[in-house]
C-alpha cells in the first residue's frame, strides 16, 4: 500500500466552494452498513469539539478525527471505504447549526448511498428551513438520521448561549477540524480493502498510519522509480523485522508488564509514542510553535500520527544549503526510530538490565507511559555502569524503608532486616503488594546472582499468571470445610503422619489422626475430634511445640505461588505442598526459583528432616533474603 496517499484534510476542504460548487462528492457503497450512531456517540463528539481549545488563525492547532479511507471513482466521486459514520454525523451537526442559527440550509458536501439512495434526500431534508424534523421510524437509517439531528438540536438548546456556542462549534468543525485523509490508489477493489480493515488485516493504528505516511509515493518528488522502490522495500523490511521481534511475548511482557499502557496490536506504536514526546521536546527549543497545548488530550487516538506528520513537514521544509532528496531524509529519520528500538533490545539482551528493569516494570503501579519514559531518559543520560546504579537506586527508593525520606538515610543491612520484619500478611491490598514486590525482587536477584547457567527470570510467565502469597506451612484458620475436603486432606497427610509415628513425642498426634481416620470423624462437621487432630498435625508440621492458633504471617513463612497451584492443594502440610509443587514445576505452572528452593530446603543450613518448616528453616530463609537483597543492591557484604 506504499502508493497510497496519506495526510490530513480540513473539513473546510470538503465543503462547497468556487472550485467545487456542490462540495466533495462522497459515495457510500452497499457493502457498508447504514448510519447507526446513537445519541451518546453524537453527544460525545459534540462535547469533544466543545472542549477543544482552539486559537483563531492558528491552524496548526486542530482537532483530529480518525481516518477517512477513500478511493477516487470517476463516476461516483470519492468512495468511502471507512469513516462514513463520522462523515455523516458532521453533515448532520453542521446542517442543524446552520438551520438553527442562521435559518439557512447549509452548503456542505454531497452524501450518496448505493444501498439506499433516499438517504441522500433524508439528509438534505434536514436542512429545509420549513421542515420541523421529527423522528422517522419508517426505516432504520431514517430513524438514526433524524434521531442524531434531534440529539444535536437538544444539545444546542441546552447551551447557556445557543448562538455563541453554535457559532463556535461551527467554526471549530469547518476550520479547525481535520480528518486523517487516507486515499487508496491502484486497482484493488474497495470492498476488499473494507473487508481487510474490518477483519484487522489492515490495521489503521497510529503506527500503521505513520508507516503509510513515511512511505507514501508523493513524498519522493523528483526521484526515479528504482530509488523509490529500494527505499520503500528497505524501510518496510526493517519495519516488519522490528515488529516481529516486538510481538514476541517474552520481550513484550518484559517491556510493558501486563500491557496496560500499550494495548495497540501494532507494537511499533510503543516506539512512536515515546519518540513523539521526545520530538516535541527537541523541536520546541528552536520552534516553540511546534508545541500545541492540550493536543495529546484532545487527540488521544491520533496524537502520535499528528506529531510525526508535523515533524515530517518540518524536516522537508528546513532550509539547508543542499536539500536532501526524500529517500535520504527518510533514511536519516528511520535511523532515529531504530535507535529507540535498539534501546529496548539492549534492555532485553543485557541480562542485568533485563532483571533490574523487569522488576521495576513488573510492579502494577509502574506500568504507565510516564514511568517508561523516565527509564528511557535514565538510559540515554547515563553511562552503562551509571545506568545500573540508577536502576538500583530506583528500586531502593521504591521500597518503603523506615526513615527513607530523611536526609541522613543510609541503606544498610539492618534497614533491610527491619523492613522485612515489618512485613506481615493480611487481607489488605497494600500489605499484599509490599510482600509480593519484595518476594519478586528476591526471586529476580537470585536469578541474577546465579552465574553458573545465566538464567533469566521469565517476566512473561510471571505476568500471565495470577499470584498468591503462600504460607509455607499451613495456618490453622484455613481448614477444609466440607466432608470431601476434610477426608482428602487427611488422606494426603496420612503417609507423613504415619512416617513419624515411631517418635514418642508425636504419638498423641498420631493417635488422634488414626482415630479420626478409622472412625471417619471427618464426616461430621461438628466433631471436635477432627479439629483437635487438625490442630495437632498443623502444630507438629510447623515445628511448633504445641497447638498455636495464631497464623504465622511473617515474611519467613511466605513465598510466591500461582493461584492455580496454591488453590489446588488448599491448606496442606509442608511435605504435601512440597511434593505437589515439585510435580507441577515447569509442567503445569511456572514456579518461581525461590519458592522451589524453599520446599527443597535450599536455604536451610542444617537439614535433618524434610517434613516440616520449623523456626530454624524460617530464620535461614529470612537471613538469606536479607543478605541477597542488601548485597546486590548495595554491592557490599554483610559484616560477619
C-alpha positions in Angstrom: 0.0 0.0 0.0 3.0 2.3 -0.4 1.5 4.1 -3.3 -1.5 5.3 -1.2 -1.8 8.9 -0.2 -1.7 10.0 3.4 -2.2 13.3 5.1 -4.7 15.5 6.9 -7.6 17.4 5.3 -9.6 20.2 6.9 -13.4 19.7 6.9 -13.5 23.1 5.1 -11.7 21.5 2.1 -14.7 19.2 1.7 -17.3 21.9 1.6 -18.9 24.0 -1.2 -16.5 26.5 -2.8 -15.9 28.3 -6.0 -13.9 25.4 -7.3 -16.5 22.8 -6.0 -20.0 24.3 -6.4 -21.5 21.1 -4.9 -18.7 20.3 -2.5 -17.0 17.0 -2.5 -19.0 14.1 -3.8 -19.0 11.1 -1.4 -20.4 7.7 -2.2 -21.0 5.0 0.4 -21.1 1.6 -1.3 -23.6 -1.1 -0.4 -21.1 -3.4 1.5 -21.2 -0.9 4.3 -23.9 -0.8 7.0 -26.2 2.1 7.2 -26.0 5.1 9.5 -26.1 3.8 13.1 -24.7 6.4 15.5 -26.5 6.6 18.8 -27.3 9.6 21.0 -24.3 9.0 23.3 -21.9 8.9 20.3 -23.2 12.2 18.8 -23.1 13.9 22.2 -19.5 12.7 22.8 -18.4 14.1 19.5 -20.0 17.4 20.3 -18.5 17.5 23.8 -15.1 16.7 22.4 -15.3 19.5 19.9 -16.6 21.9 22.5 -13.7 21.1 24.9 -11.2 21.6 22.1 -9.4 24.9 23.0 -8.7 26.4 19.6 -6.8 29.5 18.7 -8.1 31.7 15.9 -5.8 31.9 12.9 -3.6 29.2 14.3 -4.5 26.2 12.1 -1.6 24.1 13.4 -3.7 23.5 16.4 -6.6 21.4 15.3 -9.0 18.6 16.4 -8.2 15.4 14.5 -10.7 12.8 13.5 -9.9 9.2 12.9 -9.0 8.1 9.3 -11.4 8.7 6.4 -10.4 6.0 4.0 -11.4 6.8 0.4 -10.7 5.9 -3.2 -11.4 8.1 -6.2 -14.0 6.9 -8.7 -14.7 8.8 -12.0 -18.4 8.2 -11.8 -19.2 8.4 -8.1 -16.6 10.8 -6.8 -14.9 9.7 -3.5 -15.9 6.1 -2.5 -15.9 6.0 1.3 -14.2 2.8 2.4 -14.1 3.6 6.1 -15.2 6.6 8.3 -18.7 7.2 6.9 -20.3 7.3 10.4 -18.3 10.4 11.4 -18.6 12.0 7.9 -22.4 11.6 8.1 -22.5 12.9 11.7 -20.6 16.1 10.8 -23.0 16.7 8.0 -25.9 16.4 10.4 -24.2 18.7 13.0 -23.4 21.4 10.5 -26.8 21.2 9.0 -28.5 21.6 12.4 -26.3 24.6 13.4 -26.9 26.5 10.1 -30.6 26.0 10.3 -31.0 26.9 14.0 -28.6 29.9 14.0 -29.0 31.4 10.5 -32.3 30.0 9.2 -30.4 28.8 6.2 -29.7 25.5 4.5 -26.0 24.5 5.0 -23.9 24.3 1.8 -21.8 21.3 2.7 -20.8 18.2 0.6 -22.8 15.5 -1.1 -23.5 12.2 0.6 -24.8 9.4 -1.7 -25.6 5.9 -0.6 -25.6 2.9 -3.0 -27.8 0.7 -0.8 -30.4 3.4 -0.1 -30.3 6.4 -2.5 -33.1 8.0 -0.4 -30.6 8.5 2.4 -29.2 11.4 0.4 -32.7 13.1 0.4 -33.3 12.4 4.1 -30.0 14.2 4.9 -30.8 17.1 2.6 -34.3 17.5 4.0 -32.9 18.1 7.5 -31.7 21.5 6.3 -35.0 22.6 4.9 -35.9 25.6 7.0 -39.6 24.9 6.7 -39.1 21.3 7.8 -39.8 20.7 11.5 -37.8 17.5 11.9 -39.4 14.7 13.8 -38.3 11.1 14.5 -38.8 9.0 11.3 -39.5 5.4 12.4 -40.4 4.1 9.0 -36.8 3.0 8.3 -33.8 2.1 10.5 -31.5 4.6 8.7 -34.1 7.3 8.7 -34.6 6.8 12.4 -30.9 7.2 13.2 -30.5 10.2 11.0 -33.4 12.1 12.5 -32.5 11.0 16.0 -29.0 12.3 15.5 -30.3 15.6 14.3 -32.7 15.9 17.3 -29.8 15.0 19.6 -27.7 17.9 18.2 -30.7 20.2 18.4 -31.3 19.3 22.1 -27.6 19.6 22.9 -27.5 23.1 21.4 -30.7 24.2 23.1 -29.3 23.2 26.5 -26.3 25.5 26.0 -26.2 28.8 28.0 -25.8 30.8 24.9 -27.1 28.9 21.9 -25.8 31.4 19.3 -22.3 31.7 20.8 -21.8 28.0 21.3 -23.4 27.1 17.9 -21.1 29.6 16.1 -18.1 28.3 17.9 -18.8 24.7 17.1 -19.4 25.6 13.5 -16.1 27.4 13.2 -14.2 24.7 15.1 -15.6 22.0 12.7 -15.2 23.9 9.5 -11.8 25.4 10.0 -10.0 23.6 12.9 -11.2 20.0 12.5 -9.3 17.6 10.2 -9.7 14.1 9.0 -6.7 11.8 8.6 -7.2 11.5 4.8 -6.2 8.0 3.6 -6.5 7.8 -0.1 -6.2 4.3 -1.6 -4.8 4.2 -5.1 -4.4 1.3 -7.6 -6.7 -1.4 -8.9 -7.6 -3.1 -5.6 -11.4 -3.3 -5.2 -12.7 -1.1 -2.4 -14.8 -3.9 -0.9 -11.7 -6.0 -0.4 -10.0 -3.1 1.4 -13.1 -2.6 3.5 -13.2 -6.3 4.5 -9.5 -6.3 5.3 -9.8 -3.2 7.6 -12.8 -4.7 9.4 -11.1 -8.1 9.8 -8.0 -6.5 11.1 -5.8 -7.4 8.1 -5.3 -3.7 7.5 -4.8 -2.0 10.9 -5.4 1.7 10.9 -3.5 2.2 14.2 -1.2 5.2 14.7 1.8 3.0 13.9 0.3 1.8 10.6 -0.8 5.3 9.7 2.7 6.5 10.4 4.2 3.8 8.2 1.9 4.8 5.3 2.8 8.4 5.9 6.5 7.7 5.7 6.3 5.5 2.6 3.7 7.3 0.5 4.8 7.8 -3.1 4.1 11.5 -3.2 6.9 12.2 -0.8 9.6 11.1 -3.3 9.4 14.2 -5.5 11.8 14.0 -8.5 13.3 10.7 -7.6 13.4 7.8 -10.0 11.3 4.7 -9.6 14.3 2.4 -8.7 15.4 4.7 -5.9 11.9 4.9 -4.6 11.4 1.1 -4.7 14.6 0.4 -2.9 13.8 3.0 -0.2 10.3 1.6 0.4 11.4 -2.0 0.5 14.3 -1.3 2.8 12.1 0.5 5.4 9.2 -1.9 5.0 11.5 -4.9 5.6 13.1 -3.2 8.6 9.7 -2.4 10.0 8.4 -6.0 9.6 11.5 -7.4 11.3 11.2 -5.0 14.2 7.5 -5.6 14.6 8.0 -9.3 14.5 10.5 -9.2 17.4 8.4 -6.8 19.4 5.5 -9.2 19.0 7.5 -11.9 20.9 5.7 -12.4 24.2 8.8 -12.6 26.3 10.1 -9.3 25.1 6.7 -7.5 25.1 5.7 -8.6 28.6 9.1 -7.6 29.9 8.7 -4.1 28.4 5.0 -3.5 29.2 4.2 -5.8 32.1 0.5 -6.6 31.8 0.3 -4.2 28.8 -1.9 -1.7 30.5 -0.3 1.4 29.0 0.4 -0.1 25.5 -2.6 -2.0 24.2 -2.1 -1.4 20.5 -2.0 -4.5 18.3 0.9 -3.0 16.4 3.8 -3.0 18.9 5.9 -0.5 17.0 3.5 2.0 18.4 5.3 1.9 21.7 8.4 3.3 20.0 6.4 6.0 18.3 4.6 7.1 21.4 7.9 7.6 23.3 9.5 9.1 20.3 6.7 11.6 19.8 7.2 13.1 23.2 10.9 13.5 22.5 10.2 15.1 19.1 8.1 17.7 20.8 10.7 18.4 23.5 13.5 18.7 20.9 11.5 20.8 18.5 10.2 23.5 20.9 13.8 24.6 21.7 14.0 26.4 18.3 10.4 26.1 17.1 8.1 26.9 20.1 5.1 26.9 17.8 5.6 23.2 17.3 4.0 22.5 20.7 0.2 22.8 20.9 -1.3 22.9 24.4 -3.5 20.0 25.4 -3.0 18.4 21.9 -2.5 14.9 23.2 -5.5 15.1 25.5 -7.7 16.4 22.6 -6.5 13.9 20.1 -5.9 10.8 22.1 -6.5 8.4 19.2 -4.4 10.2 16.7 -1.8 12.2 18.6 1.2 10.2 17.6 0.3 10.4 13.9 -0.2 14.2 14.2 3.3 14.7 15.7 5.0 12.5 13.1 3.1 14.2 10.3 4.2 17.6 11.6 7.8 16.6 12.2 8.0 15.2 8.6 6.6 18.6 7.4 9.3 20.5 9.4 12.1 18.2 8.1 11.0 18.7 4.5 10.8 22.5 4.9 14.0 23.0 6.7 16.3 25.4 4.9 19.7 23.8 4.1 22.5 24.6 1.7 21.7 21.4 -0.1 18.2 20.0 0.5 18.2 16.2 0.8 16.1 14.0 -1.5 13.3 12.4 0.4 14.9 8.9 0.3 17.9 10.2 2.2 15.8 12.3 4.6 13.7 9.2 5.4 16.8 7.0 5.9 18.2 9.6 8.4 14.8 9.8 10.2 14.4 6.0 10.2 17.8 5.8 11.9 16.3 7.7 14.9 13.5 5.2 15.1 15.9 2.3 15.0 17.8 3.8 18.0 14.7 3.6 20.1 14.2 0.0 19.0 17.8 -0.9 19.7 17.5 0.7 23.2 14.6 -1.7 24.0 16.6 -4.7 22.6 19.6 -3.7 24.6 17.5 -3.6 27.8 16.3 -7.1 27.0 19.6 -8.7 25.9 21.7 -7.3 28.7 21.0 -9.8 31.5 21.5 -7.4 34.4 19.5 -4.5 32.8 16.8 -7.1 31.9 16.4 -8.1 35.6 16.6 -4.6 37.0 14.2 -3.0 34.5 12.0 -6.1 34.6 11.5 -6.0 38.4 10.6 -2.3 38.2 8.1 -2.7 35.3 6.5 -5.8 36.8 5.0 -3.6 39.5 1.5 -2.7 38.7 1.9 0.9 39.8 4.9 1.4 37.5 3.1 0.2 34.3 2.5 3.7 32.9 3.8 5.5 29.9 5.3 8.3 32.0 7.3 5.8 34.1 8.5 4.1 31.0 9.7 7.5 29.6 11.6 8.0 32.8 13.5 4.8 32.3 14.3 5.8 28.7 15.7 9.1 30.0 17.8 7.3 32.6 19.3 5.1 29.8 20.0 8.0 27.4 21.6 10.3 30.0 24.0 7.9 31.8 26.8 5.5 31.0 26.2 1.8 31.2 27.6 1.5 34.7 25.8 4.6 35.9 22.6 3.2 34.4 22.9 0.1 36.6 23.5 2.2 39.7 20.5 4.4 38.9 18.2 1.4 38.4 19.3 0.0 41.8 18.7 3.4 43.4 15.3 3.5 42.0 14.5 0.0 43.4 15.7 1.1 46.8 13.7 4.3 46.6 10.5 2.5 45.8 10.7 0.3 48.9 9.1 1.8 51.9 12.1 1.7 54.2 11.7 3.4 57.6 13.2 6.9 57.6 13.8 6.7 53.9 12.9 10.3 53.4 15.4 11.7 56.0 18.5 13.4 54.6 20.8 11.2 56.6 19.1 7.9 55.5 21.6 5.2 54.8 20.9 1.9 53.0 22.2 -0.8 55.4 21.7 -4.4 56.1 19.9 -3.5 59.3 17.5 -1.3 57.4 16.7 -4.3 55.1 16.2 -6.6 58.1 13.9 -4.2 59.8 11.8 -3.7 56.7 11.4 -7.5 56.2 10.4 -7.9 59.8 7.8 -5.2 59.4 6.0 -7.1 56.7 3.0 -9.1 57.8 0.4 -10.9 55.7 -3.1 -9.5 55.8 -6.1 -9.1 53.6 -5.2 -5.5 52.8 -4.0 -4.9 49.3 -1.2 -2.6 50.4 0.3 -5.3 52.6 0.0 -7.9 49.9 1.6 -5.6 47.4 4.6 -4.9 49.6 5.1 -8.6 50.3 4.6 -9.6 46.6 7.1 -7.0 45.4 9.8 -8.0 47.9 9.4 -11.7 47.1 9.6 -10.9 43.4 12.7 -8.8 44.0 14.3 -11.7 45.9 13.5 -14.1 43.1 14.9 -11.8 40.4 18.1 -11.1 42.4 18.5 -14.8 43.0 18.3 -15.4 39.2 20.8 -12.6 38.6 23.3 -13.9 41.1 23.3 -17.3 39.6 26.2 -17.0 37.1 26.7 -20.8 36.5 24.0 -21.0 33.8 23.0 -17.4 33.5 19.2 -18.0 33.9 16.7 -15.2 33.3 13.6 -14.6 35.3 10.6 -15.2 33.0 8.7 -12.0 33.3 6.3 -13.2 30.6 5.3 -16.2 32.6 5.0 -14.0 35.7 2.7 -11.6 34.0 0.5 -14.3 32.5 -0.4 -15.9 35.9 -2.2 -14.6 38.9 -0.3 -14.8 42.2 -1.0 -15.7 45.7 1.2 -15.1 48.7 1.5 -18.6 50.0 2.1 -19.6 53.6 4.9 -22.2 53.5 3.5 -24.1 56.5 -0.2 -24.0 56.9 -2.2 -21.7 59.2 -4.9 -23.3 61.4 -7.6 -20.9 60.5 -7.9 -22.2 56.9 -9.0 -25.8 57.4 -11.2 -27.7 55.0 -14.9 -27.1 55.4 -16.8 -30.0 53.8 -16.7 -33.8 54.3 -14.9 -34.5 51.0 -12.2 -31.8 51.5 -11.6 -33.0 55.1 -11.3 -36.6 54.0 -8.9 -35.7 51.1 -6.8 -33.5 53.4 -6.3 -36.3 55.9 -5.6 -38.9 53.2 -2.9 -36.7 51.7 -1.3 -36.0 55.1 -1.6 -39.6 56.4 1.6 -41.0 54.8 3.7 -38.3 56.5 1.8 -38.7 59.8 2.4 -42.4 59.7 6.1 -41.9 58.8 6.8 -40.2 62.2 4.6 -42.4 64.3 7.6 -44.1 65.9 8.6 -40.8 67.6 7.3 -40.8 71.1 6.9 -37.0 71.0 4.2 -37.3 68.4 2.4 -40.4 69.5 -0.5 -38.4 70.7 -0.9 -36.6 67.4 -0.6 -39.9 65.5 -3.2 -41.5 67.8 -5.7 -38.6 67.2 -5.2 -38.8 63.4 -5.6 -42.6 63.3 -8.8 -42.3 65.5 -10.3 -39.7 63.1 -9.4 -41.8 60.1 -10.6 -45.1 61.5 -13.9 -43.6 62.8 -14.4 -41.2 59.9 -14.9 -38.2 62.1 -14.3 -36.1 59.1 -17.9 -37.0 58.1 -19.3 -34.9 60.9 -18.5 -31.2 60.6 -19.3 -30.7 64.3 -17.0 -33.4 65.5 -14.4 -31.9 67.9 -12.1 -34.9 67.3 -11.3 -33.6 63.8 -10.5 -30.1 64.9 -8.2 -31.3 67.7 -6.4 -33.7 65.3 -6.1 -31.0 62.7 -4.5 -28.5 65.2 -2.1 -31.2 66.4 -1.0 -32.1 62.9 -0.5 -28.4 61.8 1.4 -27.6 65.0 3.8 -30.5 64.5 4.5 -29.9 60.8 5.0 -26.2 61.5 7.7 -27.1 64.0 5.7 -25.7 67.0 5.9 -27.5 70.3 2.2 -27.1 70.9 -1.0 -26.0 69.3 -0.8 -22.4 68.2 -3.9 -21.0 66.6 -2.2 -17.7 65.6 -1.2 -17.9 61.9 2.5 -17.2 61.2 2.3 -14.3 58.7 5.9 -13.1 58.8 7.9 -13.0 55.6 9.9 -16.0 56.8 6.8 -18.1 56.2 5.7 -16.6 52.9 6.5 -17.3 49.3 5.1 -16.6 45.8 2.9 -19.2 44.3 0.5 -19.0 41.3 -3.2 -19.2 42.3 -3.9 -22.3 40.3 -1.3 -24.4 42.2 -2.0 -22.8 45.5 -5.7 -23.2 45.5 -5.4 -26.7 44.1 -3.9 -28.2 47.2 -5.6 -25.8 49.7 -4.2 -25.7 53.3 -1.9 -28.8 53.3 1.0 -29.6 55.5 4.6 -28.8 54.3 5.5 -32.2 52.8 2.2 -32.4 50.8 2.8 -29.0 49.4 6.4 -29.8 48.7 5.5 -32.8 46.5 2.7 -31.1 44.7 4.8 -28.0 43.9 7.8 -30.0 42.6 5.4 -32.1 40.5 3.9 -29.1 38.8 7.1 -27.1 38.4 7.8 -26.5 34.7 4.9 -28.8 33.7 1.6 -27.1 34.5 2.8 -23.8 36.0 5.7 -21.5 36.4 7.0 -22.0 40.0 9.5 -19.2 41.0 13.0 -20.3 41.8 12.9 -19.2 45.5 9.6 -21.0 46.0 11.2 -24.2 44.7 14.2 -23.6 46.9 12.0 -23.1 50.0 10.4 -26.5 49.5 13.8 -28.1 48.7 15.2 -26.5 51.9 17.9 -24.9 49.9 18.3 -22.1 52.3 18.4 -24.2 55.5 21.9 -24.6 56.9 21.1 -27.9 58.6 18.6 -30.3 57.1 17.7 -33.2 59.5 14.2 -33.8 58.0 12.1 -32.8 55.0 8.6 -33.0 56.5 8.3 -29.7 58.4 9.2 -26.0 58.1 10.5 -25.1 61.5 11.9 -22.0 63.2 15.4 -22.7 62.1 14.3 -23.0 58.5 12.4 -19.8 58.7 15.4 -18.0 60.2 17.8 -19.2 57.5 15.3 -18.3 54.8 14.9 -14.8 56.3 18.6 -14.3 56.6 19.2 -15.4 53.0 16.5 -13.0 51.7 18.0 -10.0 53.7 21.6 -10.9 52.5 20.7 -11.3 48.9 18.7 -8.1 48.7 21.2 -6.0 50.6 24.3 -7.4 48.9 23.0 -7.0 45.4 21.5 -3.5 45.7 24.4 -2.1 47.7 27.3 -4.1 46.4 28.7 -4.9 49.8 28.7 -8.0 52.1 27.1 -8.2 55.5 29.8 -7.9 58.2 30.2 -11.2 60.0 
